[in-house]
Amino acid sequence: MTFRRICFTLTILAAWVPVGSYASQAPIEISPRSSTPGATVVVSGKGLGPFKSVQFNKVTFAGVPALIQRWESDLVEVKVPFKATTGPVEMMIGKKKLSAGTFTVVTPRIAAITPTEAERGTMVTITGAHFGVSAGGRDPNTMFGVNDVVIGGVVVRPRRWKDDQVEVEIPTNAVTGEVVVRLASSDPLSDGSCCAPVEYLASNAVPLALVPSVRVDPMSGPVGTKVVLFGQGFGNKGADDAVVIGTHLATIAQWKDDVIVAHVPLGAATGPGRWGHLPSMCPKPCP
């Protein structure tokens, strides 16, 4: 038997890869990798293509759809969903799914309030963490909502807002109660379009005691002078409620929630004037 040597050339073809598959897609990243619901984050990468529709272009946080605010070929801005939890962030472009890694969801927390007792109209500083970089838009009726502070059930727009500190002025209609920082969150509707009703993520609650702001007229005078205290929240006079001028009990002529009328008592000397619960003002009996 005769063997013949046959020479031939074999061309190795690369496996066919469809356009738009994982192999042709550069990695994508999310920044920052940790934030609160309602915050705007950026997903960046190459070849993300144009935005076509809310059904074709999607971003999810642990499976929860996010509201897309901006879509470009290399950058996408989305809002962290209200119901987002720590987990994977994924981008869907048609049938293509891309991973941006793990995103950590954090919540706002108040560490302290200064001062803990204050008059209406004064500034209060709230310190803590994860308040967000800003309060958001100035219009409280915007579809995206705005971050705010609630004092005793009254919503307050902040004067200054940073991620670890918020400054607010106590409104005149606020009452003693709890202080809460709220972060607004806008999510897409079930069909992916904008926008579902704004929801708020609240921080822990910290108590704040409000003390009435009192104007006194006149500020000086002899014994017997009628002194009027103007303010709010005096309440109804109780058996132990009194006005003390210096160390002497004043004679009460009238006591209403917003005004108290008293007379400078005999023996009174120049000194501080106080009103309130007598045992707390005079541990020993006042003259």
Residue pairs with C-beta under 8 A, 6 or more apart in sequence:
17 23
17 24
20 93
20 94
20 96
21 96
22 96
22 98
24 47
25 45
25 47
25 96
25 98
26 45
26 46
26 47
27 45
28 43
28 44
28 45
28 48
28 91
28 98
28 99
28 100
29 43
29 44
29 45
29 100
29 101
30 41
30 42
30 43
30 44
30 89
30 100
30 101
30 103
31 41
31 42
31 44
32 41
33 101
33 102
33 103
33 104
34 103
34 104
34 105
34 106
35 41
35 80
35 103
35 105
35 106
35 130
35 132
36 80
36 105
36 106
36 107
36 108
36 130
36 132
36 183
36 201
37 80
37 81
37 82
37 83
37 84
37 105
37 183
37 185
37 201
38 79
38 80
38 82
38 132
38 145
38 147
38 183
38 184
38 185
38 186
38 201
39 79
39 80
39 132
39 183
40 69
40 77
40 78
40 79
40 80
41 77
41 78
41 79
41 80
41 103
42 75
42 76
42 77
43 59
43 75
43 76
43 77
43 78
43 89
43 91
43 100
44 74
44 75
44 76
45 74
45 98
46 73
46 74
47 73
47 74
48 71
48 72
48 73
48 74
48 75
48 76
48 91
48 93
49 73
49 93
50 71
50 73
51 57
51 68
51 71
54 68
54 188
54 191
54 192
54 193
55 191
55 192
56 93
56 94
57 68
57 71
57 92
57 93
58 65
58 68
58 91
58 92
58 192
59 65
59 66
59 68
59 76
59 78
59 89
59 90
59 91
59 92
60 66
60 89
60 90
60 92
61 80
61 81
61 84
61 85
61 87
61 89
61 103
61 105
62 84
62 85
62 86
62 87
62 88
62 103
63 87
64 81
64 83
64 84
64 85
64 187
65 81
65 187
65 188
65 192
66 78
66 79
66 80
66 81
66 84
66 187
66 188
67 78
67 79
67 81
67 186
67 187
67 188
67 194
67 195
68 76
68 77
68 78
68 188
69 77
69 78
69 79
70 76
70 77
71 77
76 91
79 144
79 185
79 186
79 187
80 103
80 105
80 185
81 185
81 187
82 185
82 187
82 199
82 201
83 187
84 103
84 105
85 105
86 102
86 103
86 104
86 105
87 102
87 103
88 99
88 100
88 101
88 102
88 103
89 99
89 100
89 101
89 102
89 103
90 97
90 98
90 99
90 100
91 97
91 98
91 99
91 100
92 98
106 129
106 130
107 130
107 201
107 203
108 128
108 129
108 130
108 131
108 132
108 181
108 183
108 201
108 202
108 203
109 128
109 129
109 130
109 203
109 204
110 126
110 127
110 128
110 179
110 180
110 181
110 203
110 204
110 205
110 206
111 127
111 128
111 129
112 126
112 127
112 128
112 206
113 124
113 125
113 126
113 127
113 179
113 206
113 208
114 124
114 125
114 127
115 124
116 207
116 208
116 209
117 208
117 209
117 210
117 211
118 124
118 170
118 208
118 209
118 210
118 211
119 170
119 210
119 211
119 212
119 213
120 170
120 171
120 172
120 174
120 210
120 212
120 213
120 232
121 169
121 170
121 172
121 213
122 169
122 170
123 159
123 167
123 168
123 169
123 170
124 151
124 167
124 168
124 169
124 170
124 179
124 208
125 165
125 166
125 167
126 149
126 165
126 166
126 167
126 168
126 179
126 181
126 206
127 164
127 165
128 164
128 165
128 181
128 203
129 163
129 164
130 163
131 147
131 161
131 162
131 163
131 164
131 165
131 166
131 181
131 183
131 203
132 147
132 161
132 163
132 183
133 162
133 163
134 147
134 161
135 146
135 147
135 148
135 157
135 158
135 161
136 142
136 144
136 145
136 146
136 147
136 184
137 144
137 146
138 146
139 146
140 146
140 148
140 157
143 186
143 194
143 195
143 198
144 184
144 186
144 195
144 198
145 184
145 185
145 186
145 198
145 199
145 200
146 157
146 184
147 158
147 161
147 181
147 182
147 183
147 184
148 155
148 156
148 157
148 158
148 182
148 184
149 155
149 156
149 157
149 158
149 166
149 168
149 179
149 180
149 181
149 182
150 156
150 178
150 179
150 180
150 182
150 202
151 168
151 170
151 171
151 174
151 177
151 179
151 208
152 174
152 175
152 176
152 177
152 178
152 179
152 208
152 210
153 175
153 177
154 171
154 173
154 174
154 175
156 168
156 169
156 170
156 171
156 174
157 168
158 166
158 167
158 168
159 167
159 168
159 169
160 166
160 167
161 167
166 181
170 210
172 232
174 210
175 210
176 208
176 209
176 210
177 207
177 208
178 205
178 206
178 207
178 208
179 205
179 206
179 207
179 208
180 202
180 203
180 204
180 205
180 206
181 202
181 203
182 200
182 201
182 202
182 203
183 200
183 201
184 198
184 199
184 200
185 198
185 199
185 200
185 201
186 194
186 195
186 196
186 198
187 195
187 196
187 199
188 194
188 195
188 196
189 195
189 196
210 233
212 231
212 232
212 233
212 234
213 231
213 232
214 229
214 230
214 231
214 275
215 229
215 230
215 231
216 227
216 228
216 229
216 230
216 273
217 227
217 228
217 230
218 225
218 227
221 227
221 264
222 264
223 264
223 265
223 266
223 267
223 268
224 263
224 264
225 263
225 264
226 253
226 261
226 262
226 263
227 243
227 245
227 250
227 261
227 262
227 263
227 264
227 273
228 259
228 260
228 261
229 243
229 259
229 260
229 261
229 262
229 275
230 258
230 259
231 258
231 259
231 260
232 257
232 258
233 257
234 255
234 256
234 257
234 258
234 259
234 260
234 275
235 257
236 255
236 257
237 252
237 255
238 277
240 277
240 278
240 279
241 255
241 275
241 276
241 277
241 278
242 249
242 250
242 252
242 275
242 276
242 278
242 281
242 286
243 249
243 250
243 252
243 260
243 262
243 273
243 274
243 275
244 250
244 273
244 274
244 275
244 278
244 281
244 282
244 286
245 262
245 264
245 265
245 268
245 271
245 273
246 268
246 269
246 270
246 271
246 272
246 273
247 269
247 271
247 282
247 286
247 287
248 265
248 266
248 267
248 268
248 286
248 287
249 265
249 278
249 286
249 287
250 262
250 263
250 264
250 265
250 268
251 262
251 263
251 265
252 260
252 261
252 262
253 261
253 262
253 263
254 260
254 261
255 261
260 275
265 287
267 287
274 281
278 286
